[in-house]
């Protein structure tokens, strides 16, 4: 689903990392770890075509991202659900409307009944906050809304950047269970996290691999958790 071959990325003449090779197979579940500043977020952005590598090749769903124009990349990225750390929303829309926005943009709003949307909001614990505006949400509520928005179109790949940074332990486990459920449905999942307790908690639920990025390179830090 995602293939990195000898990928490098740098800016201002300095290399952030180089020679990165990693393959995320269909239906696999990966954690990406590493110290702050090692390039986890940058690597995630390379994985869904938001950045182009300065060296090497990135293939997303079998297509070399470097060979695609902007429109083709946009179509391809509809098959990828991304949860960013900053959780940006349209401030003039309610949370329900923000979560459903990918459907509206893609012209698929009619494909998902209101009950399905309500079920998704309930699963992330936001039923009572569905009509709230983004500015009224806590950090944890924003994170859960961002996750709901990322998965509403049932993407083939789900990329999540620090999903538990603004939520308590109980909610982090609910988020993990949702991601595990998506994986069991055949979705490929990659989670960037500093939270080793999240990785340990996944042990009883799913087989996963841990990738660690540090010192400009990436290594498999473990096979089955």
C-alpha positions in Angstrom: 0.0 0.0 0.0 2.9 2.3 0.8 6.4 1.7 -0.3 9.5 3.8 0.4 12.7 3.0 -1.5 15.9 4.7 -0.4 13.9 7.9 0.5 15.6 11.0 1.7 14.3 14.4 2.7 16.0 17.6 3.6 15.8 21.3 3.6 18.1 24.3 3.8 20.9 22.0 2.6 20.6 19.7 5.6 19.3 16.1 5.4 16.6 15.1 7.9 16.9 11.5 6.9 18.2 9.4 4.0 18.1 5.9 2.7 14.8 5.1 4.3 13.2 1.9 3.0 9.9 0.6 4.3 7.0 -1.4 2.9 3.5 -1.2 4.4 1.6 -4.2 3.1 -2.2 -4.3 2.6 -3.9 -4.9 5.9 -0.7 -4.3 8.0 -0.6 -2.3 11.2 2.5 -0.2 12.0 3.7 2.1 14.7 6.2 4.8 13.9 8.3 6.0 16.8 11.4 8.1 17.4 12.7 11.1 19.3 11.2 14.6 18.7 12.7 16.2 15.6 13.6 12.8 14.0 11.2 13.3 11.2 8.1 11.3 12.0 5.6 13.9 10.8 7.7 14.5 7.7 7.8 10.8 6.9 4.0 10.6 7.4 3.5 13.5 4.9 5.7 11.7 2.4 3.6 8.6 2.8 0.4 10.4 1.5 2.0 12.6 -1.1 1.9 16.0 0.8 5.6 16.2 0.4 7.9 14.9 -2.4 11.1 13.2 -1.4 14.4 14.9 -2.2 15.8 11.4 -3.0 14.4 8.0 -3.6 10.9 6.9 -4.5 7.5 6.8 -2.7 4.8 4.6 -4.1 1.2 5.0 -2.8 -1.3 2.3 -3.7 1.2 1.1 -6.4 1.7 4.5 -8.0 4.9 6.5 -8.0 3.9 9.8 -6.4 6.6 11.7 -8.3 4.9 10.8 -11.7 1.5 12.1 -10.7 0.1 15.6 -11.3 -1.8 17.5 -8.6 -5.2 16.2 -9.7 -4.1 12.6 -9.7 -2.5 12.9 -6.3 -5.8 14.5 -5.0 -7.8 11.5 -6.3 -5.3 9.0 -4.8 -5.4 10.7 -1.4 -9.1 10.1 -1.2 -8.2 6.5 -0.4 -6.1 7.7 2.5 -7.5 8.9 5.8 -5.1 11.3 7.7 -5.4 12.5 11.2 -3.0 15.4 11.8 -1.7 16.6 15.1 -3.2 20.1 14.7 -6.7 18.9 13.8 -7.8 21.8 11.6 -11.5 22.4 11.1 -13.7 24.9 9.3 -14.8 27.2 12.2 -18.1 28.1 10.7 -19.3 24.5 10.5 -20.5 22.3 13.3 -18.6 19.2 14.3 -21.2 17.0 12.5 -20.7 19.1 9.3 -16.9 19.0 9.7 -16.9 15.2 10.0 -19.1 14.8 7.0 -17.1 17.4 4.9 -15.0 14.8 3.0 -18.3 13.3 1.7 -19.6 16.6 0.6 -16.4 17.6 -1.2 -16.3 14.3 -3.0 -20.0 14.3 -3.9 -20.6 11.2 -1.9 -22.7 12.7 0.9 -25.8 10.8 -0.1 -24.0 7.5 0.1 -23.8 7.4 3.9 -27.1 7.7 5.8 -27.5 9.9 8.8 -27.6 6.9 11.1 -24.1 5.9 10.0 -22.8 9.3 10.7 -24.4 9.3 14.1 -23.0 5.9 14.8 -19.5 7.2 14.0 -19.9 10.2 16.2 -21.1 8.0 19.0 -18.2 5.7 18.7 -15.7 8.5 19.1 -17.8 9.9 22.0 -19.1 13.1 20.4 -22.8 12.5 20.0 -23.6 15.2 22.6 -21.2 17.6 20.9 -22.2 17.1 17.3 -23.7 20.6 17.0 -20.9 22.3 18.8 -18.6 24.6 16.8 -14.8 23.7 16.7 -13.8 26.6 19.0 -16.0 25.1 21.7 -14.2 21.7 21.7 -11.4 20.6 24.0 -8.2 19.2 22.6 -9.3 15.7 23.1 -12.7 16.3 21.5 -10.9 17.8 18.5 -8.7 14.8 18.2 -11.7 12.4 18.2 -13.6 14.5 15.6 -10.5 14.5 13.4 -10.3 10.7 13.6 -14.0 10.4 12.7 -13.5 12.7 9.7 -10.5 10.7 8.5 -12.3 7.4 8.4 -15.8 8.5 7.3 -15.0 7.6 3.6 -13.7 4.1 4.6 -10.2 4.7 3.2 -7.8 1.9 2.4 -5.0 3.5 4.4 -5.3 5.3 7.7 -2.3 7.5 8.9 -2.5 8.9 12.4 0.0 11.4 13.8 0.1 11.3 17.7 -3.5 10.3 18.2 -3.3 10.2 22.0 -1.5 13.5 22.7 -4.7 15.3 23.9 -6.8 12.5 25.3 -7.0 10.6 28.6 -6.1 6.9 28.9 -9.7 5.6 28.5 -10.2 7.6 25.3 -6.8 6.6 23.9 -8.0 3.0 24.3 -11.2 3.8 22.4 -9.2 5.4 19.6 -6.9 2.4 19.5 -9.9 0.0 19.4 -11.3 1.9 16.4 -8.0 1.7 14.6 -7.8 -2.0 15.4 -11.3 -2.6 14.1 -10.4 -0.8 10.8 -7.3 -2.9 10.5 -9.4 -6.1 11.0 -11.6 -4.9 8.1 -8.5 -4.9 5.9 -7.3 -1.3 6.2 -3.6 -0.5 6.4 -2.8 1.6 9.6 0.3 3.6 10.4 0.4 5.4 13.8 3.2 7.9 14.7 3.4 8.1 18.4 5.7 8.8 21.4 3.2 6.8 23.6 4.9 3.5 24.3 1.9 2.5 26.6 -0.3 2.7 23.5 2.0 0.3 21.7 2.0 -2.0 24.7 -1.7 -1.9 24.9 -2.0 -3.0 21.3 -0.2 -6.3 22.1 -3.4 -8.1 23.1 -5.4 -6.8 20.2 -3.4 -6.9 17.0 -0.2 -8.0 15.3 1.9 -4.9 14.5 5.3 -3.8 13.6 7.3 -1.0 15.2 9.4 1.3 13.0 11.8 3.6 14.7 13.3 6.6 13.0 16.4 8.1 14.5 19.8 9.5 13.4 18.5 9.9 9.8 17.5 6.3 9.3 14.6 3.9 10.0 14.8 0.5 11.6 12.4 -2.2 12.5 12.4 -1.9 16.2 10.4 -5.1 16.7 8.3 -7.7 14.8 5.1 -8.9 16.5 4.6 -6.7 19.6 
